[in-house]
């Protein structure tokens, strides 16, 4: 049903029926807004939990610590090898 058809149909209803439809539509919109906010909050909690679960991997002794530690050995043997690997630098 198009918006034009809905508005035309509303003209055939009583004022009380129109108010009932408005109240129902408003309730549906509030429910949609609440559900969207709830999904957003759940997604935020899941992302936070995933980030917190990853922290130990990057702490000393974790399997990824050496990869990101400033004290770790370079992955490439030379700057030339680094550049030929297709890694872009900011320099």
Buried (B, 14 or more C-beta within 10 A) or exposed (E): EEEEEEEEEEEEEEEEEEEEBEEEEEEEEEEEEEEEEEEEEEEEEEEEEEEEEEEEEBEEEBEEBBEEEEEEEEEEEEEEEBEEEEEEEEE
